[in-house]
Amino acid sequence: MNRKLLQKSFIFIMALCMSVFAFTACGKEQKAESDGKEAKKNVTLTFGSHQSGLPTSGVVQELAKEFEAETGIKIDFQISPDAQWRDLIKVKLDSGEAPDIFCADTPINLASSMKFDEYCVPLNDEEWVSRIDENVLPAISIDDNVYGITFPGKKMYFYLYNKEIFGRLGLEAPTNYEEFKKVCQTILDAGITPVFEATTNGWHQVLPLFETGGLYQQKHPDLYNKLNANEMDLNDIPELLTIIQQLKECAELGYFGKDYLSNSVENAKEAIATEKAAMFIAEAAWRNELKADYPDFDIDKLGIFVMPWGDNQVIGVNPASNAYFINKESKHIDEARQFFEFLARPENLKKRLDGQPGLSEVCWPEIPGRYSEEDQAYIDAHDKAQVVQVAVNYIDSQWMDVGKDLESMYTDALTPEGVLDVIMNRRQEQAKLQKDPAWTK
């Protein structure tokens, strides 16, 4: 065999070997990729939440579908009623049966909150932590360790009111309780329910008591620290009892309408859109939710004013109302972290804001908010202060119970003084169960 033929044979054999090697390697790579994808597709993350922990628009579920399409990791949402969730998630965590991811109320550094540092995965090393509004981080942290991810911007509740109704009746937004009563009476005399109050949800009727923390702090210096140190109690805040009495008075005067004990938050949109009611407590961006269901309603006719209970004129601020956490006992911690990273991408934060009409902003400064100029000017013109439930122990943990107490007051089963006594007794019981040193010393 001549040299040229040998060279050709050698080249052919080498080419054949390389082809076989490449085919084998490619096959292994494809198999590895396939196995990886199959492994991902076999992972399902359970996500537990209460009803109000997830936007009613379904935007989080939509994002989860996009996450699944990208990664193969499925999210199984398990939604529980608001009134049951707080106790249910504690039981599940204690028994080791909690979902991989769960939603819970914040702040988590209060003594009355769950032991998030025992139950949850610390997230300090995640890139997105550096992008959250630094004012929100304390609400999801314990001892400088971040345990949760949160999205809604600071919550601020107002009375949304129909400016056209007010204009027709020669009314202006009230700035104290007596003005509020006169406004309500004039509207009632015109055949319109002054205030749509929703008591069946349990939480809504409690807002006037504890969103007015700025008023209490103005009257009582260092109030929150003294309450947490058990140096003061709630009956040392006469303004709180005054507001409970004012709620009772307004209900008896008919300012909440005839059916307020059976009203729900979900029915507020219809009442405001059809002008059966003139006012409703909500966040400013609730108007966008209203517009989504009633596109013909001009939401620009709705203005905002500070809840004037007890003559309050300070806007209550809740830096973060709930957050998502990863269960330390989860078998899929890495996948849960991956889901959090996905939700924190700027394009998905924008989708979250756009897909949740009730939000005015997210707590991620890189995403512009959407307060109107009128709203922003009004907000800027008022003092702001932290609401009671994010700073005082054993308040938020009994929120739904307080809602029931107020219902009992409306049906005359409790007096206003009785409501206050029950709230104080419940605080003391919870503090002793927690072995709070301020109560046991």
KOLGUVO-179362 format. One record per residue: y, z negated, x negated of N, C-alpha, C in turn. Coordinates in steps of 0.2 Angstrom, whole numbers, padded with zeros to 4 digits, always signed. Each point is the difference from the previous one (the first is absolute). Example, Ala and Ser with C-alpha at 12.3 -4.5 7.8 and 13.67 -1.06 7.14 Angstrom:
% residues 2
-0028-0039-0066+0006+0000+0004+0006+0000-0004
+0005+0004+0002+0006-0001-0004+0005-0003+0004
This chain:
% residues 441
-0006+0000-0004+0006+0000+0004+0006+0000-0005
+0005+0005+0002+0006+0000-0005+0005-0005+0002
+0004-0001-0005+0005-0006+0001+0004+0001+0006
+0002+0006+0002+0005+0000+0006-0004-0002+0006
-0007+0002+0000-0004-0002+0006-0001-0008+0000
-0001-0002-0006+0000-0008+0000+0006-0003+0002
+0006+0002-0002+0006-0002+0003+0001+0000+0007
-0002+0006+0003+0001+0001+0007-0005-0005+0004
-0006-0001-0003-0005-0005+0003+0003-0007+0000
+0002-0002-0006+0003-0006-0001+0006-0002+0005
+0004+0005+0001+0006-0001+0004-0002+0000+0008
-0005+0004+0001-0003+0000+0007-0003-0007+0002
-0004-0003-0005-0003-0006+0001+0005-0006+0001
+0005+0000-0005+0005-0005+0001+0004+0001+0006
+0001+0006+0002+0004+0000+0007-0004-0002+0005
-0007+0001+0000-0004-0002+0005-0001-0008+0000
+0000-0003-0006+0000-0007+0000+0006-0003+0003
+0006+0003-0002+0006-0003+0002+0001+0001+0008
-0003+0005+0003+0000+0001+0007-0004-0005+0003
-0006-0001-0003-0004-0006+0003+0003-0006+0000
+0003-0002-0006+0003-0006-0001+0006-0001+0005
+0004+0005+0001+0006+0000+0004-0002-0001+0007
-0006+0004+0002-0002-0001+0007-0003-0007+0001
-0004-0003-0005-0002-0006+0001+0005-0005+0001
+0005+0000-0005+0006-0004+0000+0004+0000+0007
+0001+0006+0002+0004+0001+0006-0004-0003+0006
-0007+0001+0000-0004-0003+0005+0001-0007+0000
-0001-0003-0006+0001-0007-0001+0007-0003+0003
+0005+0004-0002+0007-0002+0002+0001+0001+0007
-0003+0005+0003+0000+0001+0008-0003-0005+0003
-0006-0002-0003-0004-0005+0003+0003-0007+0000
+0004-0001-0006+0004-0007-0001+0005+0000+0005
+0004+0006+0001+0005+0000+0005-0002-0001+0007
-0006+0003+0001-0003+0000+0007-0002-0007+0001
-0003-0003-0005-0002-0007+0001+0006-0005+0001
+0005+0001-0004+0006-0004+0001+0003+0001+0006
+0000+0006+0003+0003+0001+0007-0004-0003+0005
-0007+0001-0001-0004-0004+0005+0001-0007+0000
+0000-0003-0006+0001-0007-0001+0007-0002+0004
+0005+0004-0001+0006-0002+0003+0000+0001+0008
-0004+0005+0002+0000+0001+0007-0005-0006+0003
-0004-0003-0004-0004-0005+0003+0004-0007+0001
+0006+0000-0003+0004-0006+0000+0005+0000+0006
-0001-0006+0004+0004-0001+0006+0004-0007-0001
+0006+0000+0000+0004-0006-0001+0002-0002+0007
-0002-0007+0002+0002-0003+0006+0007-0002-0001
+0004+0001+0006+0007-0002+0000+0001-0004+0006
+0001-0007-0001+0001-0004+0006+0008-0002+0001
+0002+0000+0007+0007-0001+0001+0001-0002+0007
+0005-0003+0002+0002-0002+0006+0004+0006+0003
+0001+0000+0007+0003+0006+0003+0007+0002-0003
+0004-0005-0001+0007+0001-0003+0000+0001-0007
-0005-0001-0003-0001+0001-0008+0000+0008-0002
-0001+0004+0005+0000+0007-0001+0005+0004+0005
+0003+0005-0003+0005+0003+0005-0004+0003+0006
+0003+0000+0006-0003+0003+0006+0000+0007-0001
+0004+0003-0004+0000+0008-0001-0006+0002-0003
-0004-0004-0003-0007+0002-0003+0002+0003-0007
+0005-0001-0003+0002+0004-0006-0005-0003-0006
-0002-0006+0000-0004-0003-0005-0007+0004+0000
-0002+0000+0006-0007+0004+0001+0001+0007-0002
+0005+0003+0001+0001+0007-0002+0000+0001-0007
+0003-0005-0004+0000+0000-0007-0007-0002-0003
-0003-0004+0004-0007-0001-0002-0005+0006+0000
+0001+0004+0005-0003+0006+0001+0001+0005-0006
+0007+0000-0002+0002+0004-0006-0004-0003-0006
+0000-0006-0001-0003-0003-0006-0008+0001+0000
-0003+0000+0006-0007+0002+0000-0001+0007-0002
+0005+0005+0002-0001+0007-0001+0001+0001-0008
+0004-0004-0003+0001+0000-0007-0006-0003-0004
-0002-0006+0002-0005-0004-0004-0007+0000+0003
-0001+0001+0006-0006-0001+0003-0001-0007+0002
+0005-0005-0001-0001-0007+0002+0003-0001+0007
-0004-0002+0004+0001-0001+0007+0003-0007+0001
+0005+0000+0005+0003-0007+0002-0002-0001+0007
-0003-0006+0001-0003-0002+0007+0005-0005+0003
+0004+0001+0004+0005-0004+0003-0003-0005+0005
+0001-0006+0000-0003-0005+0005+0006-0004+0002
+0003+0001+0006+0006-0003+0003-0002-0005+0005
+0003-0006-0001-0001-0006+0004+0007-0001+0004
+0000-0004+0006+0006-0002+0003+0004-0004-0004
+0007+0000+0000+0004-0004-0003-0001-0007+0000
-0002-0003+0006-0001-0007+0001-0006-0003-0003
-0005+0005-0002-0006-0003-0003-0001+0001-0007
+0005+0005-0003-0002+0002-0007+0001-0005-0005
+0005-0005+0001+0002-0005-0005-0006-0004-0001
-0003-0002+0005-0006-0005-0001-0006+0004-0002
-0001+0006+0003-0006+0004-0002+0000+0002-0007
+0005+0002-0003+0000+0002-0007-0002-0006-0004
+0003-0006+0001-0002-0006-0003-0007-0002+0000
-0003+0001+0006-0007-0001+0000-0004+0005-0004
+0002+0006+0001-0004+0005-0004+0001-0001-0008
+0006-0002-0002+0001-0001-0007-0005-0006-0002
+0000-0005+0003-0003-0006-0001-0008+0001+0000
-0002+0005+0004-0007+0001+0000-0003+0005-0004
+0005+0004-0004-0002+0005-0004-0001+0007+0004
+0002+0000+0006-0001+0006+0004+0006+0004+0001
+0006-0001-0004+0006+0003+0002-0001+0008-0002
+0005+0004+0003+0000+0007-0002+0002+0001-0007
-0001+0006-0003+0002+0002-0007+0008-0001+0000
+0003+0003+0005+0008-0001+0000+0001-0003+0006
+0005-0004+0000+0003-0003+0006+0007-0001+0001
+0003+0000+0005+0007-0001+0002+0001-0007+0001
+0006-0003-0002+0001-0007+0001+0008-0001+0000
+0002-0005+0003+0007-0002+0001+0003-0003-0007
+0006+0002-0002+0003-0003-0006+0006-0005+0003
+0002-0004-0005-0001+0000-0007-0007-0004-0001
-0003+0001-0006-0006-0003-0001+0001-0007-0005
+0006-0001-0002+0001-0006-0004+0001-0007+0003
+0000+0001+0007+0001-0007+0004-0006-0004+0000
+0001-0006+0000-0006-0004+0000-0005+0001+0007
+0004+0002+0005-0004+0002+0006-0003+0006+0000
+0000+0004-0005-0003+0007+0000-0007-0001-0002
-0004+0006+0000-0007+0000-0002+0000-0001-0008
-0005-0001-0003+0000-0001-0007-0002+0007-0003
+0006+0004+0000-0001+0007-0003-0002+0000-0007
+0002-0005-0004-0002+0001-0007-0008-0002-0001
-0003-0003+0005-0007-0001+0000-0004+0006+0003
+0003+0003+0005-0004+0005+0004+0002+0007-0003
+0005+0002-0003+0002+0006-0001+0001+0003-0008
+0000+0006-0001+0000+0003-0006+0007+0000-0003
+0002-0002-0006+0007+0001-0002+0001+0007-0002
+0006+0002+0001+0002+0007-0001+0006+0001-0004
+0001-0005-0005+0006+0001-0004+0000+0006-0005
-0006+0003-0001-0001+0005-0005+0001+0007+0003
+0001+0000+0007+0000+0006+0003+0007+0003-0001
+0001+0007-0001+0006+0003-0002+0005-0001+0006
-0002+0000+0006+0005+0000+0005+0003-0006+0001
-0002-0006-0003+0003-0006+0001+0007+0000-0002
+0001+0004-0006+0007+0000-0003+0005+0004+0005
-0002+0003+0005+0004+0004+0004+0002-0003+0007
-0004-0005+0002+0002-0004+0006+0007-0003-0001
+0003-0001+0005+0007-0004+0000-0002-0007-0002
+0004-0002-0005-0002-0006-0004+0001-0006+0005
+0004+0001+0005+0002-0006+0005-0006-0001+0004
-0005+0005+0001-0006-0001+0004-0006-0003-0004
+0000+0001-0007-0005-0003-0004-0002-0007+0002
+0005-0005+0000-0002-0007+0001-0004-0001+0007
+0000+0005+0005-0003-0001+0006-0008+0002-0001
-0001+0004-0005-0007+0002-0001-0003-0003-0007
+0003-0005-0002-0002-0003-0007-0001-0008+0000
-0004-0002-0004-0001-0007-0001+0000-0001-0008
+0004-0004-0002+0001-0002-0007+0000+0007-0005
+0004+0004+0003+0002+0006-0004-0006+0005+0000
-0005-0001+0004-0005+0005+0001+0000+0003+0007
+0001+0007-0001+0000+0004+0006-0006+0001+0003
-0001-0001+0007-0007+0000+0003+0000+0006+0006
+0006+0002+0002+0000+0005+0005+0004+0006-0001
+0000+0005+0005+0004+0005+0000+0003+0001+0007
+0007+0001+0000+0003+0000+0007+0005+0006+0000
+0002+0002+0006+0003+0006+0001+0007-0001+0004
+0000-0003+0006+0006+0000+0004+0006-0004-0004
+0006+0003+0001+0005-0003-0003+0002-0007+0003
+0005-0003-0002+0001-0007+0003+0001+0001+0008
-0003-0005+0003+0001+0000+0008+0006-0004+0002
+0004+0003+0004+0006-0003+0003+0000+0002+0008
-0001-0006+0004+0000+0001+0007+0007+0000+0003
+0002+0004+0005+0006+0000+0003-0001+0001+0008
+0005-0001+0004+0000+0002+0007+0002+0007+0000
-0005+0005+0002+0002+0007+0001+0003+0000+0007
+0006+0003+0001+0003+0000+0006+0003+0007+0002
+0000+0001+0007+0002+0006+0002+0008+0000+0001
+0003+0004-0005+0007+0000+0000+0003+0003+0006
-0003+0005+0003+0002+0003+0006+0001-0005+0006
-0006-0004+0001+0000-0005+0005+0006-0005-0001
+0000-0002-0006+0006-0005-0002+0007+0003+0001
+0000+0007-0001+0007+0003+0001+0002+0000+0007
-0005+0002+0004+0001+0001+0007+0002-0007+0003
-0003-0005-0002+0002-0007+0002+0005-0004-0003
+0004+0004-0005+0005-0003-0004-0002-0006-0004
-0006+0001-0003-0003-0005-0004+0001+0001-0008
+0000-0005-0004-0001+0001-0007-0006-0004-0003
-0002+0002-0006-0006-0004-0003+0002-0007-0001
-0003-0005+0003+0001-0007-0001+0000-0003-0007
+0003-0005-0001+0000-0003-0007-0002-0007+0000
-0001-0003+0006-0002-0007+0001-0004+0000+0007
-0003-0006+0001-0004-0001+0006+0004+0001+0006
+0005-0003+0001+0004+0000+0006+0002+0008+0002
+0002+0003-0005+0001+0007+0001-0006+0004+0002
-0006-0002-0003-0006+0003+0002-0002-0001+0007
+0001-0006+0002-0001-0002+0007+0004+0004+0005
+0006+0001-0002+0005+0004+0005-0002+0007+0000
-0002+0003-0006-0002+0007+0000-0007+0001+0004
-0004-0005+0000-0007+0000+0004+0002+0000+0007
+0004-0005+0002+0002-0001+0007+0003+0007+0003
+0004+0003-0004+0004+0006+0003-0005+0006+0001
-0005+0000-0005-0005+0005+0000-0005-0001+0006
-0002-0006+0001-0004-0002+0005+0003+0001+0007
+0006-0001+0001+0004+0001+0006+0000+0008+0001
+0000+0004-0005+0000+0007+0001-0007+0003+0002
-0005-0005+0001-0007+0003+0002-0004+0002-0006
+0002-0002-0006-0004+0002-0006-0003-0007-0003
-0006+0000-0003-0003-0005-0004+0004-0001-0006
+0003-0005-0002+0004-0001-0006-0004+0001-0006
-0005-0004-0001-0004+0000-0006-0008+0001+0002
-0003+0005-0003-0007+0001+0000-0003-0005-0005
-0003-0005+0003-0004-0005-0005-0007+0001+0001
-0004+0001-0005-0007+0001+0000-0004-0006-0002
-0003-0004+0005-0003-0006-0002-0008+0001-0001
-0003+0005+0003-0007+0001-0001-0003+0001-0007
+0005+0003-0004-0002+0001-0007-0001-0007-0004
+0003-0005+0002+0000-0006-0003+0005-0002-0005
+0002+0005-0004+0004-0001-0006+0008+0002+0002
+0001+0004+0004+0007+0003+0001+0005-0006+0003
-0003-0004+0004+0005-0005+0003+0002-0006-0005
-0004+0000-0006+0001-0005-0005+0006+0002-0005
+0002+0007+0000+0005+0002-0004+0006-0004+0000
+0003-0001+0006+0007-0004+0000-0001-0007-0004
-0005-0003+0000-0001-0007-0003+0001+0001-0007
-0003+0004-0004-0001+0000-0007+0003+0006-0004
+0002+0005+0004+0004+0005-0004+0008-0002-0001
+0001-0006+0003+0007-0003+0000+0001-0005-0006
-0004+0001-0005+0000-0005-0005+0006+0000-0004
+0004+0005+0000+0007+0000-0003+0004-0005+0003
+0000-0001+0007+0004-0004+0004-0002-0008-0002
-0006-0001-0001-0003-0007-0001+0003-0001-0007
-0001+0004-0005+0002-0001-0007+0008-0001-0001
+0004+0003+0005+0007-0001-0001+0001-0007+0002
-0003-0003+0005+0001-0007+0003-0003-0005-0004
-0006+0002-0004-0003-0006-0004-0002+0003-0007
+0004-0002-0005-0001+0002-0007-0007-0001-0002
-0003+0004-0004-0006-0001-0003-0006-0001+0005
+0001+0003+0006-0004-0002+0005-0008+0002-0001
-0001+0006-0003-0007+0002-0001-0004-0005-0005
+0004-0001-0005-0004-0005-0005-0001-0007+0003
+0005-0002+0004-0001-0007+0003-0006+0000+0005
-0001+0006+0004-0005+0000+0004-0007+0001-0003
+0000+0003-0006-0006+0001-0003-0002-0006-0004
+0005-0004-0002-0001-0007-0003-0001-0005+0005
+0000+0001+0006-0001-0005+0006+0005-0005+0000
+0006+0002-0002+0006-0004+0000+0004+0001+0006
-0001+0005+0004+0003+0002+0006-0006+0002+0005
+0001+0000+0006-0005+0003+0005+0004+0004+0004
-0003+0004+0005+0003+0005+0004+0005-0003+0005
-0001-0006+0002+0004-0004+0005+0007-0002-0004
+0000+0001-0006+0006-0001-0004+0005+0006+0000
-0003+0005+0004+0004+0006+0000+0002+0001+0008
+0005-0003+0002+0002+0000+0007+0001+0007+0003
+0002+0005-0004+0001+0007+0002-0007+0003+0002
-0005-0002-0003-0007+0003+0002-0002-0002+0007
+0001-0006+0002-0001-0003+0007+0005+0004+0004
+0006+0001-0002+0005+0003+0005-0002+0007+0001
-0003+0004-0005-0002+0007+0002-0006+0000+0004
-0005-0005+0000-0006+0000+0004+0003-0002+0007
+0005-0004+0001+0003-0001+0007+0003+0006+0002
+0004+0004-0004+0003+0006+0002-0005+0005+0003
-0005+0001-0004-0005+0004+0003-0003-0002+0007
-0001-0006+0001-0002-0002+0006+0005+0001+0005
+0006-0001-0001+0006+0001+0004+0000+0007+0002
+0000+0005-0005+0001+0007+0002-0006+0002+0004
-0006-0002-0001-0006+0002+0004+0001-0003+0007
+0003-0006+0001+0001-0002+0007+0005+0004+0004
+0005+0002-0004+0006+0004+0003-0002+0007+0001
-0006+0002-0001-0002+0007+0001+0002+0005-0005
+0002-0002-0006+0002+0005-0005-0005+0003-0003
-0006-0002+0000-0006+0003-0002-0004+0005+0005
+0003-0001+0006-0003+0004+0005-0006-0004+0004
-0003+0003+0005-0005-0003+0004-0006-0001-0003
-0002+0005-0004-0007+0001-0002-0001-0001-0008
+0005-0004-0003+0000-0001-0007-0006-0003-0002
-0004-0004+0004-0006-0003-0003-0006+0004+0000
+0001+0006+0003-0005+0005-0001+0002+0006-0004
+0006+0000-0003+0002+0006-0004-0003+0000-0006
-0001+0006-0003-0002+0001-0007+0005+0004-0004
+0000-0001-0006+0004+0004-0005-0001+0008+0001
-0006+0002+0002-0002+0007+0001+0004+0003+0006
+0002-0004+0005+0003+0002+0006+0008+0000-0001
+0002-0003-0006+0008+0000-0001+0003+0007+0000
-0004+0005-0003+0003+0006+0000+0002+0003+0006
-0005+0000+0005+0001+0002+0007+0006-0003+0003
+0001-0007-0001+0005-0004+0003+0007+0002-0002
+0000+0001-0007+0007+0002-0003+0001+0008+0001
-0005+0004+0000+0002+0007+0001+0002+0002+0007
-0003-0004+0005+0002+0001+0007+0006-0004+0002
+0002-0004-0005+0006-0004+0002-0001-0005+0005
-0007-0002+0001-0001-0006+0004+0002-0006-0003
+0000+0000-0007+0003-0006-0004+0005+0002-0005
+0004-0004-0002+0006+0002-0004-0001-0003-0007
-0004-0005-0002-0001-0002-0006-0007-0002-0002
-0002+0000-0007-0006-0001-0002+0000-0002-0007
-0003-0006-0002-0001-0002-0007-0004+0005-0004
+0002+0003-0005-0004+0004-0004+0004+0002-0007
-0004+0003-0004+0003+0003-0006+0004+0006+0001
+0006+0001-0003+0004+0006+0001-0004+0006+0001
-0005+0001-0004-0004+0007+0000-0004+0000+0006
-0001-0005+0004-0004+0001+0006+0002+0005+0004
+0007+0002+0000+0003+0006+0003-0004+0006-0001
-0003+0001-0006-0004+0006-0002-0006+0000+0004
-0003-0006+0001-0007+0000+0004+0002+0002+0007
+0005-0003+0002+0002+0002+0007+0001+0007+0001
+0004+0003-0005+0001+0008+0001-0007+0004-0001
-0005-0003-0003-0006+0004-0001-0003+0000+0007
+0000-0005+0004-0003+0000+0006+0004+0002+0006
+0007+0000-0001+0005+0002+0005+0005+0005-0003
-0002+0006-0002+0004+0005-0004+0007+0001+0004
+0000+0000+0006+0006+0001+0004+0005-0005+0000
-0002-0006-0003+0005-0006+0000+0004+0001-0006
+0007-0001+0001+0004+0000-0006+0001-0007-0003
-0004-0001-0006+0000-0006-0003+0007-0002-0003
+0004+0005-0001+0007-0002-0003+0004-0005+0005
-0003+0000+0006+0004-0005+0005-0002-0007-0001
-0005-0001-0005-0002-0007-0001+0003-0003-0006
+0003-0005+0001+0004-0004-0006-0004-0006-0002
+0002-0004-0005-0004-0006-0002+0006-0006+0000
-0003-0006+0001+0004-0006-0001-0004-0006-0002
+0002-0004-0004-0004-0006-0002-0002-0004+0006
-0006-0003+0000-0002-0004+0005+0005-0006+0000
+0004-0001+0006+0005-0006+0000-0003-0007+0002
-0006-0001+0000-0003-0006+0002+0003-0006-0004
+0002-0005+0003+0003-0005-0003+0007+0001-0004
+0003+0006+0002+0006+0003-0003-0001+0002-0007
-0006+0002-0001-0002+0003-0007+0003+0007-0001
+0003+0001-0006+0003+0006-0002-0003+0002-0007
-0005-0002-0002-0003+0001-0006-0007+0005+0001
+0000+0005-0004-0006+0004+0001-0006-0003-0004
-0005-0001+0004-0007-0002-0003-0003+0005-0004
-0002-0001-0006-0004+0005-0004-0007-0003-0002
-0004+0004+0001-0007-0001-0002-0002+0005-0005
-0001-0002-0007-0001+0005-0005-0006+0004+0001
-0005-0002+0002-0007+0003+0001-0004-0003+0005
-0002+0003+0005-0003-0003+0006-0008+0000-0001
-0003+0005-0003-0007+0000-0001-0001+0004-0006
-0006+0000-0002-0002+0003-0006-0008+0001+0000
-0002+0005-0004-0007+0001-0001-0003-0003-0006
-0006-0003+0000-0003-0003-0006-0007+0002-0001
-0003-0001-0006-0006+0002-0002-0005-0006+0000
-0005+0000+0003-0005-0006+0000-0003+0000-0006
+0000-0006-0004-0003-0001-0006-0007+0001+0000
-0003-0001+0006-0008+0000+0000-0002+0008+0002
+0005+0004+0001-0002+0007+0001-0004+0003-0005
-0005+0004+0002-0004+0004-0005+0004+0007-0002
+0006+0001+0003+0003+0006-0002+0007-0001-0002
+0001-0005-0004+0007-0001-0002+0004+0006-0003
-0004+0004-0004+0004+0005-0004+0002+0005+0005
-0004+0002+0005+0001+0005+0006+0006-0003+0004
+0000-0007+0001+0006-0002+0004+0007+0000-0004
-0001-0001-0007+0006+0001-0004+0002+0007+0000
-0004+0005+0001+0001+0007+0000+0004+0002+0006
-0002-0004+0006+0003+0001+0006+0007-0002+0000
+0001-0006-0003+0007-0003-0001+0004+0005-0004
-0002+0003-0005+0003+0004-0004+0002+0006+0003
-0004+0003+0005+0001+0006+0004+0006-0002+0005
+0000-0006+0003+0005-0001+0005+0007-0001-0004
+0000-0002-0006+0006-0001-0004+0003+0006-0003
-0003+0006+0001+0003+0006-0003+0006+0001+0004
+0005+0002-0003+0007+0002+0003-0001+0004+0006
-0004+0006+0000+0000+0004+0005-0004-0003+0006
-0004-0005-0001-0003-0004+0005+0004-0005+0003
+0004-0003-0004+0005-0005+0002+0005+0003+0005
+0002+0007-0001+0004+0003+0004-0003+0002+0006
-0007+0002+0000-0004+0001+0006+0000-0006+0004
-0001-0006-0003+0000-0006+0004+0006-0002+0004
+0006+0001-0004+0006-0001+0004+0001+0005+0005
-0001+0007-0001+0001+0005+0005-0005-0001+0006
-0006-0003-0002-0005+0000+0006+0000-0007+0003
+0005-0004-0001+0000-0006+0003+0007-0001+0003
+0002+0003+0006+0006+0000+0003+0004-0007+0000
-0004-0005+0001+0003-0007+0000+0003-0003-0006
-0001+0004-0006+0003-0003-0006+0007+0003-0002
+0004-0004-0002+0006+0003-0003+0000+0001-0007
-0005-0003-0004+0000+0001-0007-0007-0003-0002
-0002+0002-0006-0006-0003-0003+0003-0004-0006
-0005-0004-0002+0003-0005-0006-0002+0003-0007
+0002+0007+0000-0001+0003-0006+0006+0004-0001
+0005-0002-0005+0007+0002-0001+0000+0008-0001
-0005+0003-0003+0000+0007-0001+0000+0004+0006
-0002-0003+0006+0000+0004+0007+0007-0002+0004
+0004+0005+0001+0006-0002+0004-0001-0003+0007
+0003-0005+0002+0000-0002+0007+0003+0004+0005
+0000-0002+0006+0003+0004+0005+0004-0004+0005
+0004-0005-0002+0004-0003+0005+0006+0005+0001
+0002+0000+0006+0006+0004+0002+0006-0003-0003
+0006+0003-0001+0006-0002-0003+0003-0006+0004
-0001+0001+0007+0002-0006+0004-0004-0006-0001
-0006+0001+0000-0004-0006-0001+0001-0004-0007
+0000+0005-0005+0001-0003-0007+0007-0004+0000
+0005+0003+0003+0007-0003+0000-0001-0007+0003
-0003+0000+0006-0001-0007+0004-0004-0005-0005
-0005+0002-0003-0004-0004-0004+0004-0003-0006
+0003+0005-0003+0005-0002-0006+0005-0005+0002
+0002+0000+0006+0006-0004+0003-0003-0008+0001
-0006-0001+0000-0003-0006+0002-0004-0004-0006
+0001-0006+0000-0004-0004-0004-0008+0001+0001
-0004-0001-0005-0007+0000+0001-0003-0006-0003
-0006-0002+0003-0004-0005-0003-0007+0000+0001
-0004-0003-0004-0007+0000+0001-0002-0003+0007
-0005+0003+0004-0002-0003+0006-0005-0006-0002
+0000-0004+0005-0004-0007-0001-0007+0001-0002
-0004+0005+0003-0007+0000-0001-0002+0002-0007
+0005+0003-0004-0002+0003-0007+0001-0006-0005
+0004-0005+0002+0002-0005-0005-0002-0007+0002
-0002-0001+0006-0002-0007+0002-0008+0000+0002
-0003-0005-0003-0007-0001+0001-0002-0002+0007
-0006+0003+0002-0003-0002+0007+0004+0002+0006
+0004+0006-0001+0004+0003+0005-0004+0007+0002
+0000+0004-0005-0003+0007+0002-0008-0001+0002
-0003-0005-0003-0007-0001+0002-0001-0002+0007
+0005-0002+0003-0001-0002+0007+0004+0004+0005
+0002+0006-0002+0005+0004+0003-0003+0002+0007
-0006+0002+0001-0003+0002+0006-0001-0006+0005
-0001-0006-0003-0001-0006+0004+0007-0002+0003
+0005+0001-0004+0007-0001+0003+0002+0005+0005
-0003+0006+0000+0001+0005+0006-0003-0003+0006
-0006-0003-0001-0003-0003+0006+0004-0006+0003
+0003-0004-0005+0004-0006+0002+0006+0002+0004
+0003+0006-0002+0006+0002+0004-0002+0003+0007
-0006+0003+0000-0003+0002+0007-0001-0006+0004
-0003-0005-0003-0001-0007+0004+0007-0002+0002
+0005+0000-0004+0007-0002+0002+0002+0004+0006
-0001+0007+0000+0003+0004+0005-0004-0001+0007
-0006-0003-0001-0003-0002+0007+0000-0007+0001
+0005-0004-0003+0001-0007+0001-0006-0004-0002
-0004+0002-0004-0006-0004-0002+0003-0004-0006
+0005+0002-0004+0003-0004-0005+0008+0000+0001
+0003-0005-0003+0007+0000+0000+0002+0003-0007
+0007+0002+0000+0002+0002-0007-0002-0005-0005
+0002-0007+0001-0002-0005-0004-0007+0000-0002
-0004+0001+0005-0008+0000-0001-0002+0006-0005
+0003+0005+0001-0001+0006-0004+0001-0002-0008
+0006-0003-0001+0002-0002-0007-0005-0005-0002
-0002-0005+0004-0005-0005-0002-0006+0003-0002
-0003+0005+0004-0006+0003-0002+0000+0004-0007
+0006+0003-0001+0001+0004-0006+0000-0005-0006
+0003-0006+0001+0000-0005-0006-0006-0003-0001
-0004-0002+0006-0007-0003-0001-0004+0005-0004
+0000+0006+0002-0004+0005-0003+0001+0001-0007
+0007+0000-0002+0001+0000-0007-0003-0006-0004
+0001-0006+0003-0003-0006-0003-0008+0001-0001
-0003+0002+0005-0007+0001+0000-0002+0005-0006
+0003+0006+0000-0001+0005-0005+0001-0003-0007
+0005-0003-0001+0002-0003-0006-0005-0005-0003
-0003-0004+0005-0005-0005-0002-0006+0003-0002
-0002+0006+0004-0006+0003-0001+0000+0004-0007
+0006+0002-0002+0001+0003-0007+0001-0005-0005
+0000-0007+0002+0001-0005-0005+0006+0001-0004
+0005+0002+0004+0007+0001-0003+0003-0007-0003
+0001+0000-0006+0003-0006-0003+0006-0003+0003
+0004+0005+0003+0006-0003+0003-0001-0004+0007
-0006+0001+0002-0002-0003+0006-0005-0006-0001
-0003+0000-0006-0005-0005-0001+0002-0006-0005
+0006+0001-0003+0002-0005-0004+0002-0006+0003
